[in-house]
Amino acid sequence: MAGVPLDVQLLNLCAALLLLLSFAMLSQRRIVNLVNLLALQGTVLFIATLLIASSADSRSTGTLSRCSTSPARCWSEC
Amino acid sequence: MRPIEIITQLLELIVALAAAPLFVGWVNQCRAWLQNRSAPSLWLPYRGIRKLFHKDAVIAEGASRLFRLAPYIVFAAMVVAAGIIPSMGTRLPLTQVADAIALVGLLATARVFMALAAMDIGTAFGTLGARREMMVGFLAEPALLMVIFVASLISATTALPAITEHLATQTLGLYPSLAFTAVAFLMVLLAENARIPVDNPATHLELTMIHEATLLEYSARHLALMEWAAALKLFNYACIGFALFIPWGVSTRGSAPAALLASIPLLAVKLAAAGALLALIETVSAKLRVFRAPEFLATAFLFAVLGLLVHLLLGA
């Protein structure tokens, strides 16, 4: 990891968390837990997209991500 | 072989032998504090071992030579394991002939002899404990190996001192693969050392005990060696954890000989923190049923595999 920028390290962390959440979803027996994990996965994806947007200096990607995943997350949490 | 290497090796062995019962005493003391009980003395494990060494051994009828030899083999395996793990310095001559896989093999040898000795007498409890010990062992061992493989892949070697040196000299950063394997290692540590949630070291209830059931027939010096070996095992596991995940402060090949002395208080601080964490985990978690132990260890293995996948896919 020597010389790797911080945003790339954070992106790697997000990717690792996504992998963990995917395996956690596989092991769920109750649908409510599955939905909660799906919401959490959406949040991690949202953060990852924001990170990419900030590192690429692209506002549209971040806004699009925020618009698409946040309502989905709120809906699934409800 | 240089004098500093011999000194490092001897110092590591002496510190491990001396500090292992103290570490167990510290964990017991922290547990008592967290549970609002009056804490036992820090020196109680030493007193227990000394008392047992002064007693006459009572050996069951029909006990074979294996039963008498097993405590010495188990204790020797733990001492050799302590010599391989770089807890204070990486200049260890023993590590030239034994790497991390050999270390796992040593721990497995101790377990096998303990299980054989428990079954040797032929009592129901001994056999029950041996079977449970092996069940936990065969599930924990792959997870431990996987944890070591992740660290080996990062450092491109299976020698523990080289892994420690490589990880200690890395620049600070986020390592998701190491974070996952640290969780897996913690779960393996709890299971292998018969701690809550897998086993309760403070109970002799026949429905739940695992490790204690294998020691029921031992007395006097044999029991003292087994107790000391159990303390050494916990100490060794803690030091493996430090070597893989908190490798800073260890005297490396390039450092001055004084760094070896400076690493002793740092090891004490690490052990104190690890003991407090262990006691906290044991206080806040409930004992699992024996049949849930495979699920617990499967989760540990999954975490270790995830660490491996993250390292292979992301290189992080």
Interface residues (C-beta under 8 A of the other chain):
Chain A: M1 A2 G3 V4 Q9 L10 N12 L13 A15 A16 L17 L19 L20 F23
Chain B: Q170 T171 G173 L174 Y175 P176 S177 A179 F180 L302 L306 L309 V310 L313 L314 A316
